[in-house]
Amino acid sequence: MSRTPLHAQDHVIAERKRREKLSQRFIALSAVVPSLKKVAMDDYSSTSDESSCDQPNQELPEIEARVSEKHVLVKVHCERRQGCISKILNLIEKTNLIVLSNSVIPFGSSILDITIVAQMEGELPMTIEDLVKNLCRNLLNLI
């Protein structure tokens, strides 16, 4: 039994929606499960870009960002400072991103592990690498 062109097109559209929904769920899951590997994310993401902030001697902050279609996952591991979280969220929202969810987990007595899932409002005015560098620079200014 063969499909009509209309049925075939409907099937393709439905499959794209299913894959996009699955990709969004994996992004949300990776925000909750820190050990979820990039390999697993790439298997379910049709487009992916990643960048991280490499500080000399592995000093804080450590920042990693991933892009999948219109979603951005930002992970920040930084020292606990007054105003740190609000500054990060403010910087992200200034780059045409809408914060969908965030979680902040204290690690030890002076470190924060922050995960943010955001959605693009059109195009990013900068590359993902520039976003990470901007966050690193601004967080270093807090110290």
Secondary structure as UniProt FT lines:
FT   HELIX           5..32
FT   TURN            34..35
FT   HELIX           38..44
FT   STRAND          49..52
FT   HELIX           56..58
FT   STRAND          62..68
FT   TURN            69..70
FT   STRAND          71..79
FT   TURN            82..83
FT   HELIX           84..93
FT   TURN            94..96
FT   STRAND          97..107
FT   TURN            108..110
FT   STRAND          111..120
FT   HELIX           128..142
//
